Amino acid sequence: MLKLLKEFWVNSYKSDYIAFYLELFSVIVTIMGSAILTFTSPEPIMRIVFPLYWLGSSTMCLAGYRRRLVWIATLTGWFTIMNTIGLYRVFIL
């Protein structure tokens, strides 16, 4: 089982190491944003959450594009648009 898991990670890295690191960054910042959203509820600190989510969604969108994963790129592209609107509403309006 561990061998299969290691092979999965190594193959992901070898197939596109730039996408691998974009995905890694995306997962880290999105988990951070999710934790902040959860633990500051019911009044979340959106000035922190939206930038983290925006970074996570945009880097995952780019990784999905690099790997030619149309539905990942589409979904995370949508998230990036929604997070951009959220950033505008929090920081500009």
N, C-alpha and C positions, 0 to 999 in steps of 0.2 A: 504493500500500500504506500509506504513512504517513498519507494522507488518511483512509483507512478506519479506521485505528487511532485517529486523533484524533477522528473522528466517533463511534466507539464510546465513548470516554471522555467526550466532551461530552454525548452522549445519556444516558449513565449519570448524570452530574451533574444534567442538566436534568430528568430524570424524577423524581428525589427526592434533593435535595442533602444532606438529613440522612442518608439511607441511604448515600449515597456516602461521606460522612466516617466513618460507623460502619464501613463496609467497609474503608476506608483504614486506620483505626486497628487494626481486627482483623487485617488482613494484616501490618502492621508488628509488632505485639506477638507474633503467632503465629510469624512468621519469627524474631524474637529468641529466643523460647522453644525453637524447633526447633534453632537454632544452639547454644544453651547445652546442650541435651540431647545433641546430636551431639558437641560438643567436650569435654564433661565425662564422656563414656562411658569406661569401663564403670560409673562411679559418679556418675551425674548429680546435679546439685544441684536436687532436686525442690522445695525451698523457694523457688526462683526460677522453675522451669519451670511448676509448677501455677498460680501466680497469673497468669503471662503467658498460659498456655493458657486459663484461666478467663475472663480479660478478652477474649481473642480470640474464643472460642466464644460468649460471651454477647452481645457486640456484633454479631457476624455473625448470630446468631439473631434479634436485634432487627431488623437490616437486612433479613433474609429475610422476617420478618413484615411489615415496612413495605412491601416490594415484592410481597407476596403470593406468595412462592416457597415452596410447601408443603414440598418435599423438602429445600431448604436449611435452612429453619427447623426441620424435624424432625431432621435430622442434627446440626446445630449445637446444638439443644436437648439431644439425647442427649449430645453432647460436654460441654456445660455441666454436666449432671447428673454425669457421670463425673469431671469435674474438681472439682466440689464435693466428691464423695466423696474424691478424692485430697487436696484441701486439708484436709479433716477428719482424714484418716489421718496427714498430715504434721504438722499444727499442733496437733491436739487429743489424739490418741491417743498 
